[in-house]
């Protein structure tokens, strides 16, 4: 079998986003994952069940500790974040990396990601309740305009669409944890953390989620072929997630396995995120291959 081919791209620093009031104009769903990975992929040829506390486990009941992850993250106020999404199809692997900052009190965040085989500036992405804004998207969107997507209308709930899973949604998905085991203590960066593995149910997560992620996770529960999502999560002494890794399987003509990882650090660091004004939102169509989609 031919050796697996690998391509990795990473981002630079995060600029301050433009400021103004949030836009309210609806947008049609857009599967950016295909735009990020499909061309690159085609161009290059377990958990044990139980929520019972482990003997001597310092965090109490593993299931409860994991299900409280989103609350602990929200209580942190803000943080910096790094993301990595690894997509594998056949013998080819593509990795998209990003970095940014999130304000958990305001439920807003910013990431910059670089798609495979991209030229020029990275894509800037702004996150809000039920919304995703993208700048430098390409596909017919002017460089000075933002594309707005309604994440509740995306079949994957924006878990993989934009090449990253944002920290809040990654944590909210863990509210659906149903099988968890405590692995042990490890180190992430300069922190000693508790490592857990398990399986989360998308439908259960959607029902338990906060308003920030409820609509998106409901869409994912309806759109994914399988509700079960395996995960690894690393919690610090305050229960905050330092690293969360989810694994998804996307079906289709060429099935794609997706491993999405997000790390949070520098808790309390400033993370001011202002959403674009209406005049800065793109009102045209978006090209997807030979087709066009109304925004």
DRENDREN-696341 format. One record per residue (C-alpha): residue in one letter; x, y, z. Coordinates in steps of 0.2 Angstrom, whole numbers, plus 5000, padded with zeros to 4 digits. Example, Ala and Ser with C-alpha at 12.3 -4.5 7.8 and 13.67 -1.06 7.14 Angstrom:
// DRENDREN-696341
A506249785039/S506849955036/
// end
This chain:
// DRENDREN-696341
X500050005000/X500750174996/X501350285010/X500050405017/X500250585010/X500150725023/X499850915021/X499851035036/X499451215036/X499551335051/X499051515054/X499851675060/X499251805072/X497551865075/X497052035069/X495652145077/X494052115068/X492952265062/X491652325074/X489852365072/X488152295076/X487752105072/X486952075055/X485251995054/X485051945036/X484851755034/X486051645023/X485951485014/X486951335021/X488751315014/X489851155016/X491551245018/X492351075023/X492151015005/X493051174999/X494351165012/X494750975009/X493950894995/X495050964981/X496650934992/X496050754995/X495650714977/X497250794970/X498350684980/X498150514977/X493850145113/X492950185127/X492450075142/X490650115148/X490350185165/X489950355174/X490550275190/X491950355199/X493650275197/X494450225213/X495550365219/X494950485205/X495250665211/X493850745201/X492450635208/X491250555195/X492050555178/X490350575169/X489850725179/X491550805178/X491450795159/X489650855157/X490051005167/X491451055155/X490451195146/X489951275162/X491751275168/X492351355152/X490951485152/X491551535170/X493351565164/X492651725155/X493851715140/X495351635133/X496551605118/X496251455108/X497151345095/X496251225083/X496751085072/X495550985061/X496250825052/X495350755038/X495750585031/X495050505015/X495850345008/X497750365010/X497750555011/X497750665026/X497450855026/X497650965042/X496951135044/X497551235059/X496951395067/X497151515082/X496151655090/X495251715106/X493451685113/X492451795125/X491351665134/X490251795143/X489751875127/X489751705118/X490851775104/X492451725096/X493751745082/X494851615073/X495951625058/X496151465048/X497151425032/X496351305020/X497451175011/X498251244995/X497751415000/X498651574993/X498551745002/X497751785018/X496951665030/X495051655032/X494551755047/X493051685056/X491851765069/X490751665080/X489151715088/X487551635094/X486851535079/X487951635067/X489651615058/X490451765049/X491951735036/X493051855028/X494251815014/X493151665010/X493451674991/X492151584980/X491551754973/X491451844989/X492352014988/X493952025000/X493152175009/X491552085013/X490951955026/X489951805022/X488651765035/X488051585038/X486651525049/X487451385059/X485751305063/X485451275045/X487151185042/X486950995041/X488350975053/X487951115064/X489551195060/X490551065070/X491651035054/X491051155041/X492251295043/X493751195046/X493751215065/X492651165080/X492551325091/X492851295110/X491151335116/X490351205104/X491651075108/X491251095126/X489351095124/X489450935114/X490150855130/X488450885139/X487950735129/X489250615136/X488550445140/X490050335142/X491650405151/X493150335158/X494550415168/X496250385159/X497450475171/X498450625174/X499450705160/X500150865155/X499550995142/X500651145141/X501151195158/X499651115166/X499350955175/X497650895168/X496450745170/X496250645154/X494450565150/X493850465136/X492150435131/X490650445119/X489450585117/X487650585109/X487250725098/X485450725102/X485650725121/X486950865119/X485750965109/X484350945122/X485550995136/X486551135127/X486551315131/X485651435118/X487351465110/X487551295104/X485751225105/X485251255087/X486851205079/X486951045089/X485151005085/X485551025066/X487050915068/X485950775077/X484850785062/X486250795049/X487550665054/X487250485050/X487850425067/X487350515084/X488850445093/X490450555094/X491950485102/X493050615112/X494550645123/X494550785135/X495850855147/X495250955162/X496251065173/X496051075192/X494551195190/X493651085177/X494151195162/X494551105146/X496351125141/X496151015126/X494550935118/X494650805103/X493150745094/X493050615080/X491750625067/X491350515051/X490650595036/X489850485023/X489750515004/X490550454988/X492250464997/X491950445016/X493050565026/X493550535044/X493750695054/X494750725070/X494450905077/X495550965092/X495351125101/X496551195115/X496151335127/X497451435136/X497851605144/X496151605153/X495551785156/X496551855142/X495651995132/X494551935118/X493552085111/X492552025096/X491352145087/X490252075073/X490152165055/X488952295051/X487552255039/X488352355025/X489952245026/X488952085024/X488952005006/X487251994998/X487751904982/X488051724977/X489351604983/X490251484970/X490451304974/X491351224960/X490351254945/X488751294955/X488251454964/X487351464980/X486351614986/X487051695002/
// end
